[in-house]
């Protein structure tokens, strides 16, 4: 079985993915997707280039904001300037996702995995969100920043993800039609959401 989990920045998607993987004894792939993409397309891309253009650039953006190393305008421009325009990255990520999906029961975090793996019958595609207050609290705790900075990080990271998804897939990142299930983490909490997803996957597996 394959699980793809996308979500708004600060909603706990990465932690939920790890909890689901632990429950089902699956392998979770997050930053590891970038390493696999380098192994797939390393002749055309170096790993630093892949990591720079990866959607995880949100962490770099947050470091700049929290450290006040850029003005607000300069930081916003930086977020737009790193929009990946190199189709080599697209091919490398797609190849890596399919190779990993062929070899293991796994959970993929982000990287347009729901789109690239959409034709697989054994795939469950999920989108995770949460209330604005909950997202801000998570970001403040993780980044050791104030609420205003956390809000900027959230907005910029989500904008980044929307642009990446639109560029590579032509679709809308947060459109419910692109996923089998959309979940608000605030309803059941991270642990409850992870259990819900695990049970859904078990039911899906029985139907195959």
Secondary structure by P-SEA (a helix, b strand, c coil): cbbbbbbccccaaaaaaaaaaaaaccccccaaaaaaaaaaccccccaaaaaaacccaaaaaaaaaaaccccaaaaaaaaaaaccccaaaaaaaaaaaaaaaaccccccccccccccccccccbbbbbbbbcaaaaaaaaaaaacccaaaaaaaaaaaaaaaaaaaaaacccccccccccccccccccccaaaaaaaaaaaaaaaaaac
